[in-house]
């Protein structure tokens, strides 16, 4: 065997070298690269209209825009896109590769009262049109106080500061950045919404051409003469148009107005290569502050956690060393005379109240933690490309369904440990399968009724409700029951000490122990709150979040801090003869969810000041509550499991009769 190992390694290395030389390729997650020849037609797509003021998405064609030739056709959408409220449709905007032109689209029918009201409302609510070309969202640039800011999408209309009138955006000046690509034997493999594709030597000639690496727009409002414009047909070429600067030349929104829509496109050659075309979108505002704040937070929390860990190790080690050096008679005498954790030896493993609920919450916490951890790891490795819309959410749902087996196993294993028997494991498994999904179903149903009443595309269709129920019932529930059955067959965890028949009285304390438990959540929250700001901004302000490497570091540090905080608090409670540590260990780290929810409210009040109306606030608070519950279950599970291991180790390390 010793001779074969180097031989095998040499062959493996040779195979890798040959494979790399033959393919001479690179991996591009997200989508398959398209190349276009001169004058090839390219059609843009439109997504739902979105606003940071209402957070209620609406269909693009809910407004009187020009319909495409052949009718409106919806693009295939994955589970994540549907849940996020995306509705991608085809559009009449057609470009021809490397052809700079100004094009007429259509002149709409005279606006009626309902259309005027709708356009004015969408304009004043700052709704954005989200357009997509070759899987790239359109980007525009604005100057605010001398600072250049980039946005995705362009506004439906414009309202001047005095609010005297509203003007619609009816002319778009597109700039398409293209990179000339020559097929040179490079093999490209893509996995995205376009499916799996390969460009190899055989497609060399076909692959040569131009690739789209940027999509920008300058929106304008221009008042046209409808009598003149109606003489044109769709896609007729017009003379170049300059965007006016005077309000009198803008297209006002009012009844009986006939609005003409036009656009122009300019193709600009760029040095940006196709694999780097998303870099412009992933540049976050205030990146230096973002990195510095996270590093500062990591250093401070690491320092505090290290101090707590050292003090704790010295204290427990001193107790164990001093106790083990005594003979049995002296130990028995100490049990009668001394106070501290040694006196609760007969009660420390007494069954907690609501033990079934505790087992279920711990099992669901393992499921949520596993889902979040695996998703962040894959995202940090680059598999969750922003080019594949909804991929992150779809992946999280599939992972959650599959990890039902872990929830069932852990729930039943803890139940069997507490009860000493596997009787009732089916009920525990069913409860674990229904607990968090049931909470999520109730919250999402209430929010969905609100979205339905607003005719928003963010509402989950009834068909999707049945699909989600089918996935849960046919995948998650059976896997949870299988995991529970495996938990009954696993090696039982035996307590190192016996439990007395009569529970020991807990000494009175000057202050309630739950106050200390709730205060313990501040330290784990210190690892989260800076990153939480950027996550909330990406969700509610439409910004891209793509620093998953830092998020992975924060997650690892959060796990360490939650474990340490919970163990230290458990030890403190045992030292004051409080043997009811089970739930307190769970909520010592799980209480971080309370601070997350309070911070979400703070973010709503001070950072989302543009959010208007009770409907938008209710949606925000509903989703924040669901996020806080998921965080409570996952962080509480970390603290409980670590505390259980600590208590088991502590009382198995001393000789007690």
N, C-alpha and C positions, 0 to 999 in steps of 0.2 A: 504493500500500500504506500509505503514511503517513496518508492520509486515511481509509482504511477501518478502521484499528485503533481510533481513538477511537469511531467509529460502532459497531463491533462491541462494544466494552467497554460503551458506553452501553446497548445492547440487552440485553447479558448482565446488567448491573446491574438494569435494569428488570424482566427476567424473574425474577430472584431475589427482588426486592421483592414482585412480584405473587404469586409462589408462596408466599412466607412469609405474606402477608396472607390468601391463600385458605385455606391449610391451618391456619395458626395453631396449630401443633402442636409436639410435642417427641418426642424419640427415647428409648425406654426399652429398653436391651438386657437380655436375660435371659429375660423371660417376658411373656405377654400378660395384660393386666389383666382380672380378673373382677369383675363387680359382682353383688351379690345383693340380692334384695328380701326384705322381712320374711317370716320363716318358711321361706325357701328352705333345703332340706337341703344340708349341707356334710359331706363325709366326709373324715376324716383318713386318711393313709397311714402305714405303718411301714417304716423302713429296717432294715438289719442291726444287730444288737446289737454294740456296740464297747466296747473296754476299753483304757486306756492301760497296763495292766499286762501284757497278753498280746499285743496288736496282732493278735489272731485274730478276725475278724468271724464271727458266727453268725446264722443266720436267726432272725427274731422268733418264728416259730411252732415253733422247736425247743424252746421252753418251753411249759408247759400254759396258754396264754392262750386267751381266748375267740375262736373263729373267727368270721369275718363271715358274714352271711346270704348264701347263694348260693355259698359256698365261697371259697377263697383264689385270688386272681387277681393275677398279677405284672404290674407296669407295664412299658411298653416302656423299655428301657435302651439307652443308647448305648455305644460302645466304651470310652470312658473310665470310665463307671460300672461296667462289668463287670470291667475291670482293677483298679479300686480296691476291688472286693469288695462294692459296693452291691447290695442286693437289696430293691427297693421293692415292697411288697405292699399290697393293700387291708386295711382294718381295720374292726372293728365300731363304732368311735367315730363317732357321727353327731351333728352339731350342727344346730340350726335358727336361722337368722339372727335375732338380737336376742331370742331366747327363752332366758331364764335358767332352768335346770332342773337337777335332780339325777336321774340316770338309773341304772337297774339294767341290767347287761349279762348276766351269767350266773353260775352256780355250777358250778365244775369238778368232775369226778369225783374220788373219793378219791385222794390222791397215792400212787403206788407207790414202791418203793425207788429205781428209776432216776430218776424225776422229782424226788424229794427230793434225791438226790445231785447232779443237774444244777442245780437251783435254788440249792442251797447253794454249789456251785462257782462259778456265775455271780455270785452275790451277793458272795462273798469275793474274786473277781477284779475287783470294781468294774465290772461290765458296765453299760452305759447303754442305755436304750431310746431310739431316735431316731425321733421322730414328726414328720410333715410335714402342714401344713394350708395349702392354697392356695400350695404351693411354699415355704412358710416353715418352717424347722425349729423345733421347740418349744424354748423357753428357760426356764431356771429360775435363781433367784438364791439365793445362800447368803452368810452372814456368817462370815468367818474373821478373828479378831483385830480385830473392829470394822471390817473392810473388806468392802464389798459386791462379791461376785464373781459373774459371770454364766457359765453353762454352757449348752451345747446338750445336750438330752436329759435323762433322769431315771434314777436307778438302778433296777436290777432288784429290789433288796432292801436291807435295812439290817442290819448286824452291830454290836452295841454293843461298846465298847472291851474289855470283859471276855471277849468271844467266847463267851458262854454259849449263845447261840442265834442263829438267823438268822430274819429277818422279811421277808416279801414285801410289795412295794408293790402294793396292790390297790384303792386309791381315788385318783383324780386330780382335782385342782381346777384346771380350765382357766380362763384369762382370755384372751379374744379381743378385741384392739383393732381397732376398726372406724372408718373415716372415711367420712362421708356424702359421696357424690359426685353431682353434678348434671351431666348431659350438657350442655355449653355450646359445642358445635361444636369441641371440642378433638379433634384427630386424633392417635391414638396408634398407633405401629407397634412391634411387639415381635418379636424373633427369639429364640426359645428352645425349650425342650423341648416347649412347647405349640404351636409352629409360628408361622407368620407370620399376624398378625391386625391389623385396622384397625377403629377405632371412629370413625365419621364422623357427619356431620349426619343421615344417614338412620337411624342407630342411636341417635339422641339419647335417645329415650324409653326404649329398651331398656337403654341404658348407665347411666341414672340408678339410683342405689341405694347400696349400702354396699360398700366395698372393705376387705379384711382387711389390716391394716398391722402386726399384732403377734400373737404366739402364745406364751403363757406358761403354766407349770404349777407347781403345788405338790403334790408326791407325798406320800401318806399310807399308813400301814398300819393297817388297822382289822379287828378280829376280829368277824365277823358270826355270827349263829346260822343255820346252813345250813337248818334246818327251816323257819325263817321266810322266808329269802330264796328258797328254791326254789318258793315259792308265787307269786312274781312271774314275769312274762314279760319277754323282752328289750325294752328301751326303756320299761318301765314307769316312771312318775315316782315318786320317793321324796321324803320330807321332807328338808330340808337337813341335812347331816352335818358335824359338827365333828371335826377331826383330833385324836386323843387325844395326850396327852403322856406317859402312863405305859406302860411296856413291857408290863404285864399286859394292856393293851387292844390290843396289836399282834397281827397275824396271823402266828403262828409257822409255820415250815416244818418239817413232820414227816409221817411216814407216816400215811395214812388221814385226813388233814385235807382237808376240803372248803372250797375257797377261793372266796369270792364276790367278783366284780369290779363296781365301780360308778365313776361319775364325775359330776362336776358342771361346768357351764360358765356363765360370766358374760361378757356382752358389754359392753364399755366403749367409749364414744365417745372418739376421740383426734383431736388436731390434726395428727398425722403424716400426710403425704400419701403416696400409693402409691409415687412415685419414690424416697422417702427411707426406705422401710420397712426396708431392709437396713442402714441406718446403725448401728443398735444392735448388729448382729452383727459389724460390721467395726471396732468400737472395740477396739483391742488393749490388753492390760494393759501398764502402764508405758509409755504412748505417748511421754511426754516423754523418758524415758530412751532410748527407741528412736530418736527423732529426734535428740537431742543426740549420742548415740554415733555415729550414721551421719555427721552433719555433722562431728564431731570427726575421725573416721577419714578422711573425704574431704579435709579440710584438711591433715592430717598427710601423707597419702600424696601429695597434689598438691605439697606443699612438697618432699618428698624426691625425687619424680620430676623436678620442675623443676630441682633442684640437679644431679642426675645428668645430665640432658639438657644443661644449660649446660656442665658440665665436659667432657662427651664432645664436644660441638660444638667447643669451643676446642681440644681435644687433636687431633682428627682434622683440623680445618682447618689447624692449625699444621703438621702433618706434610705435608699435601698442598701447602700453599703453599711450604714449604721445598724440597720435592722437585721441584716444577714449575719453580722458579727456576733450577735447575741445567741445564747443557748435557748432551748425551748422554754425553760421555766421563766427566764427573763422576758422572752417574747410574750408569753401568756400574761405576765404581770403588766407589760406595756399595753397589751390590749385592753386591760381593765383600767389603767391609770391615764394613759396618754390620749390626747385627742388627735384627730387628723384623719387622713384617708384610710388608715389601717383599721379604724373602728367601723367602717361601713362594709367590711368584707362580706358580711352575711346578707347585705341588701343591694350591693352594687350591681348585681345582675338580676335584680327583681324585675318582673315584667312591667314595662311602662304602660300608662294609660293610653288608650286608642292605639294599641300596638299594630293592629291591622292597617290603619291609616299610615302609620310610620313606615311600615314595610312597603306599602304601595308607593308612597312619595319617594322613598329611597330608590326603588326600582325605576320609576319614571325619571328620576334625576340622573341615573346612570344612562338611560336611553337618550335624554336630551344632551347630556355632557358628551357622550360618544358622537352624537350627530354633529354638534358644534365643533368638537375637536377635529374630527376627520375632515369636515368641510373646510375648516380654516387651514389645515395642513395641505389639502389639495389646492386650495386657492393660493397659498404661499408658494407652492411649487409651480404655479402658472397654469393649472388645468382649468380654472374657472375664468375663462376669457370674457371681457366685457362685450366682445363681439357676438357672443351667444347669449342673447337676451333671455332672461328667465332661467338660465342654466344653474345659477347658484341656488335659487329657491327650489327648483326641481330636484337638484341633487340632495338638498337638505331633507325634503319630504321622503324621497326614496330611502335615504339612510335611516331616517326615523322609523319607517316601516320595517326595514330589515332588522334594526336593533331592538325590535320588540322582543326578540329571543333573549337579549341581555336583561331587559326589564323584568321578564317573567322569572328568569333564573335568580337574579339578585333578590327580588321580592320574596320568593318562596324560600330561598336560602336563609334570609334574615328571619322570616316567619318561623321556619323550622328551628332556628337557633333559639328564638325567644320562647316558643311554646314547647320545644323538646319533642315535637311530633310533626309529621307531615299532614296531619288531618286538617282539612279545610284549605288545601293548597289551590284547588280549582277556583274557589271564591276569591282568593288573593290574586290569582293570575288574571281572572276576569276584571277585577277592580283595577289592576295595574294597566290592563289594556284599555280601560274606559276612562280613567281618572283625568289625565291631562287632555286627551282628545275631547272628552266631554266638556271641560272648561273652555277649550278653544272653540268648540262647536257653538256653545252658548254665546260667547262674546262675538264671534264672527257672524252669527245669525242676526243678532241685534244690530250690528253695524251694517250688515247686508240689507236689512229692511230700510235703514236710513239711506243707503246708496240707491236702492230700488226706487224709493220715493222721490229721489232727485234725478232719476233717469240717467245715472252715471254709468260709464263703461267699467268702472271699478267694481260694480256689483257682480257677485259670482252667479253665473247662470245656474238654473235648476239642474240642468244636465250635468254640470260640473260637480254640483253637490252629490249627485248620485254616483259619479265617478270616484269622488273622494271617499264616500261611504263604502263603495265596492272595494277600493284599494285597502282601506282600513280593515274591513271585515274579512276579506279574503287573504290578506297578507299579514298585517300586523297582529290581529287577534290569534290566528293559528300559531304564528311564531312565538307569541307571548305564552300561549298554553304549552307549546313544546319546551320553551325555556323553563316554565314552571315545573314541568315533569322532570326535566334534567336536574332542577334544583332539589327535587325530592330524592334523587338517586346520588347526589353529591355527598362527599364525606361530611358528616355533621361537625359543626363547631362546638366543642365541649367547653363548658365553663371550668376555669381552674379552681373555683371555690364553690361551696354549697350555699344555697340561699336559705336563710332562716324562715320559719313559718310565720313569725310575727314581725311585721316591719318595724324598723327602728324609728324612733321619733326624731324629726329633723329640728335642730336647735333654731330658735327664733333669730332673725337677722334685723339689723337696723334699717336696711334698705332692701327693696324687693330684688330678687336675683334676676328677674327679667329685664330690669333696667341695665344691668351689666351686659346681658345677652344682646340687647338692642344696640348698645354702644359699641359692641365688638365689631359690628359691621362697617364701622368707619375706616378701619385699616384696609380691608379688601377693597372698599370703595375708592380708596386713594390710588389703587392701581388702575382703576377703570375710568375715572371721571373725565380725564383728558381725551382718551380714545373715544369715550362715549359721545363727546361733543362732535367729533368728526363723523361718527357713525350716524348720529341723528341728523347732521347737516346733509349727509349723502342721501338719507331717506326722504327728508321733508323739504330740502331745498334743491333737489334734483342734481346734486353733484356726484361725480364718480368717486368711489372709494376703492383704492387699489393698493394700500400699504398693508397687505395681509401678513407680510413678514413681521412687522411690528406687532400686529394683532396677535400673532402666534406667540411672540415673546411675552406679551401682556397676559395671555391666557395661561401660559406656564407659570408665570409669577403669581397670578391670581390663585391658581391651584395650591401653590406652596403656602401663600399667606393664609388662605382659608383653612388649610390643614393645621397650620401652626396656631392660629387664633382659636380655633375650636378645641384643640388639645389643651392649650393653656387654660382656657376657661373651664374645661372639664376638670382639670387638675385642681383649680381653685375651688370649685364646688365640692369636690371630694375632700379637700383639706378642711372645709368647714362642716363636714359630716352631712352634706347634701347629696344623697345617693340617687336622686332623680335627675340624672344627667342626660338621658337619652334625647329628649326633645330639645333640651338646652344646647346640646352639642350640635343638633341639626340647625337650630335657628341662630346660633352664634355666628356661623358663616353665612347662613341663608338670609340673615337680616340685611345683608348688603342690597337685597332687592328693594327694601323699603327706601333706601337712599337713592337707588336708581330711579324709582318712580317719582320721588320728590324732586330729583334733578330734572326729570322729564317735564314736570310741571314748571319748574324754574325756567327751563329752555323754552317752553310754550309762552311764558309771560314776557321774558326779556329778549329772547332771540328770534321768536316767531311772531313778532308784533304785527306782521302783515296778515297773519292768519285771521280770517274774519268769519263771524257767524257761529252760532251754537252747534250747527251740524259738523263743521270742520273741527271744532274743539272736541266734540264727542268722539269723532273718528280718531283723533290724535290720542286722546286719553284711553280709548278702548284698546288700540294697538299697543300703547305704552304699558297698560295693565297686563296684557298677555305676555309681553316681553319680560316684565318684572316677575311674573309667576314662573316663567321658564328659568330665569336666572336664580330665583329662590330654590327651586327644586334641584338644580344642578349644583349650585354652591353649597346648599345644605347637605346634599349627599356626600360631597367631598369631606365636609367637617364631621359628619356622623361616622362614616366609614373609618376615617383616621382616628377619631376618638375611641371607637370600638376597639380598634387594633391596639391603641395605647392602653386602654383599661385592661384588656385581656393580657397584654404583655406585662403590665405593672403588677397585677395580682397573681400571675403565674411565675413571677420572678422571686417571690418571697415564700417562705415555708409557713403556712398558717394551718393549724389543725381545725 
